[in-house]
Amino acid sequence: MTEQLLPIGPADIDAAARVIAPYAIRTPLLSFPVLNERVGAKVFLKPEMLQRTGSFKFRGAFNKVFSIPQDKRAGGVVAFSSGNHAQGVAAAAKILDMQATIVMPADAPLSKRERTKSYGAEVVLYDRDKDDREAISRGIAEKRGATLVRPYDDPFVIAGQGTAGREIAEDMATLGLSPDIVVAPASGGGLIAGVATAVKARYPLAEIVVAEPEAFDDHGISLSAGHREPHPPAGRTICDALMALIPGEMTFAINSKLLARGVTASDKEVGAAVAFAYRELKLVVEPGGAVGLAALLAGRLDVAGKNVVIVLSGGNVDADLFAELVA
C-alpha cells in the first residue's frame, strides 16, 4: 500500500513538526545501564512525560487546533478525553486564545481533571458506563459552533503524534544506530500510528510493536484478526488512558499495515514497571505510559542484543495511586 493511500505520510509529520516546534518540547532518548543489563539489550526510552502537559498528547492537539482556520476559531474547541488529550487540547487552545470545553469521565483521576481546568477549559463530566461521550461532545460543538478535536481519528492529530517518532528516527540516526524494535502504547492508536509512519519511513526493517493492558488489547486482537475488533468487556485497569474499546478507523488503516504485533502487560506488571522507573531510573510515569516498559521487563519481547526504543507516553498519574504503586 502506497503512502498516498494511507491517511497520513511522512510529509504530514514533517509539516506538523514545523508547526509545533516553537511550542512543544523535543524530548530526548534516554538510556540506562541498569535497564540495559537487566534485559540484555540497548534500550532507549522516549520520555513523553516531560512533554508539555505531561504527555505526548500536546503534539497532536496543538497541530490540530492550529489547523483550524482563523474564521472558525471564535467558536472554540470541544474534546472528549480521560485526561491527557484533555490537557493537550486545553493547553493548545489557551496558547491560541481559544475557548476549550472538555468532556471527561467522572472517574478520571482528579489530578487530570484539575490540570485540565487549570488551562482555562470548561470540564463537562459524564458516566463512562452509561453515557456516549462523543454524542455529548458533538452536541456541545453544534450548539456553540465549536470545532470537535478528536483524540486520535484525525489526520492532524496523528501527524502531530508522529513527531515523536520523527524525533526517535532522527536521534537514533545521530547515534549511528538503527532501531530493531520500537514499542508504544495504544488507546485509539494515534500515537503508534504516527510513530510507525515516521520510523518506518527511515527504518523500514524496524518492528513496531503495540503495548496494551491485559484484557484491553483491542489492537492486538485486531491485528491478529486482520480487521478492527473490540476487546471483551473487562472492567477497569490502572491504565486509565488506554481503555478505548476498539481501534480507531483511521488509525487502524495505518497500524494494520505498519505494526508487527501486539504485547500485553497485567496491572501488576504495569505497577512494577512504574515502581522500577521511579526507583531505578528516577522517572515518574503513569500506568498507561509504562505499559511498554512493563512488557519489556516481563519478558514479552525478544530483545536480546537488539536496539529497542520504548515510548513512555505520559506521567499524569494520580498522587495516591502513584504512592501505592511505588511503596
ChimeraX attribute file (.defattr): number of C-alpha atoms within 10 A of each C-alpha:
attribute: neighborCount
match mode: 1-to-1
recipient: residues
	/A:1	7
	/A:2	6
	/A:3	13
	/A:4	8
	/A:5	10
	/A:6	15
	/A:7	19
	/A:8	22
	/A:9	21
	/A:10	21
	/A:11	12
	/A:12	20
	/A:13	28
	/A:14	16
	/A:15	15
	/A:16	26
	/A:17	23
	/A:18	12
	/A:19	18
	/A:20	20
	/A:21	12
	/A:22	8
	/A:23	13
	/A:24	16
	/A:25	15
	/A:26	17
	/A:27	18
	/A:28	16
	/A:29	18
	/A:30	13
	/A:31	15
	/A:32	13
	/A:33	11
	/A:34	10
	/A:35	20
	/A:36	17
	/A:37	11
	/A:38	9
	/A:39	18
	/A:40	13
	/A:41	17
	/A:42	19
	/A:43	27
	/A:44	22
	/A:45	22
	/A:46	24
	/A:47	26
	/A:48	26
	/A:49	23
	/A:50	21
	/A:51	19
	/A:52	20
	/A:53	28
	/A:54	21
	/A:55	25
	/A:56	32
	/A:57	30
	/A:58	30
	/A:59	34
	/A:60	34
	/A:61	31
	/A:62	27
	/A:63	26
	/A:64	24
	/A:65	25
	/A:66	19
	/A:67	13
	/A:68	14
	/A:69	9
	/A:70	8
	/A:71	7
	/A:72	12
	/A:73	20
	/A:74	15
	/A:75	17
	/A:76	20
	/A:77	28
	/A:78	31
	/A:79	30
	/A:80	27
	/A:81	20
	/A:82	23
	/A:83	26
	/A:84	25
	/A:85	27
	/A:86	33
	/A:87	31
	/A:88	28
	/A:89	35
	/A:90	33
	/A:91	26
	/A:92	28
	/A:93	25
	/A:94	15
	/A:95	14
	/A:96	12
	/A:97	12
	/A:98	18
	/A:99	19
	/A:100	28
	/A:101	26
	/A:102	29
	/A:103	22
	/A:104	25
	/A:105	21
	/A:106	14
	/A:107	13
	/A:108	18
	/A:109	19
	/A:110	14
	/A:111	14
	/A:112	20
	/A:113	24
	/A:114	14
	/A:115	19
	/A:116	27
	/A:117	19
	/A:118	13
	/A:119	20
	/A:120	16
	/A:121	25
	/A:122	16
	/A:123	21
	/A:124	17
	/A:125	19
	/A:126	18
	/A:127	12
	/A:128	14
	/A:129	8
	/A:130	7
	/A:131	12
	/A:132	11
	/A:133	20
	/A:134	15
	/A:135	11
	/A:136	17
	/A:137	25
	/A:138	17
	/A:139	15
	/A:140	21
	/A:141	20
	/A:142	13
	/A:143	10
	/A:144	14
	/A:145	16
	/A:146	23
	/A:147	22
	/A:148	23
	/A:149	26
	/A:150	21
	/A:151	25
	/A:152	27
	/A:153	19
	/A:154	20
	/A:155	23
	/A:156	27
	/A:157	27
	/A:158	34
	/A:159	34
	/A:160	33
	/A:161	30
	/A:162	33
	/A:163	31
	/A:164	31
	/A:165	27
	/A:166	24
	/A:167	20
	/A:168	26
	/A:169	21
	/A:170	15
	/A:171	15
	/A:172	17
	/A:173	14
	/A:174	10
	/A:175	8
	/A:176	8
	/A:177	11
	/A:178	18
	/A:179	23
	/A:180	17
	/A:181	20
	/A:182	27
	/A:183	29
	/A:184	28
	/A:185	30
	/A:186	31
	/A:187	28
	/A:188	25
	/A:189	27
	/A:190	31
	/A:191	31
	/A:192	32
	/A:193	32
	/A:194	31
	/A:195	31
	/A:196	31
	/A:197	30
	/A:198	29
	/A:199	27
	/A:200	20
	/A:201	16
	/A:202	15
	/A:203	15
	/A:204	15
	/A:205	13
	/A:206	21
	/A:207	20
	/A:208	27
	/A:209	25
	/A:210	29
	/A:211	33
	/A:212	30
	/A:213	30
	/A:214	19
	/A:215	18
	/A:216	28
	/A:217	29
	/A:218	26
	/A:219	34
	/A:220	25
	/A:221	20
	/A:222	21
	/A:223	21
	/A:224	14
	/A:225	10
	/A:226	12
	/A:227	14
	/A:228	20
	/A:229	18
	/A:230	15
	/A:231	20
	/A:232	12
	/A:233	9
	/A:234	11
	/A:235	9
	/A:236	11
	/A:237	18
	/A:238	18
	/A:239	23
	/A:240	20
	/A:241	24
	/A:242	23
	/A:243	24
	/A:244	18
	/A:245	18
	/A:246	21
	/A:247	28
	/A:248	21
	/A:249	16
	/A:250	20
	/A:251	24
	/A:252	26
	/A:253	17
	/A:254	25
	/A:255	28
	/A:256	18
	/A:257	15
	/A:258	21
	/A:259	24
	/A:260	15
	/A:261	18
	/A:262	24
	/A:263	22
	/A:264	24
	/A:265	27
	/A:266	20
	/A:267	19
	/A:268	12
	/A:269	22
	/A:270	30
	/A:271	25
	/A:272	20
	/A:273	28
	/A:274	26
	/A:275	24
	/A:276	22
	/A:277	19
	/A:278	16
	/A:279	12
	/A:280	11
	/A:281	15
	/A:282	10
	/A:283	17
	/A:284	23
	/A:285	28
	/A:286	29
	/A:287	35
	/A:288	31
	/A:289	35
	/A:290	34
	/A:291	37
	/A:292	34
	/A:293	29
	/A:294	30
	/A:295	22
	/A:296	25
	/A:297	19
	/A:298	17
	/A:299	11
	/A:300	15
	/A:301	17
	/A:302	12
	/A:303	17
	/A:304	12
	/A:305	13
	/A:306	15
	/A:307	19
	/A:308	23
	/A:309	25
	/A:310	26
	/A:311	29
	/A:312	28
	/A:313	32
	/A:314	26
	/A:315	25
	/A:316	25
	/A:317	23
	/A:318	15
	/A:319	13
	/A:320	9
	/A:321	15
	/A:322	19
	/A:323	11
	/A:324	10
	/A:325	18
	/A:326	15
	/A:327	7
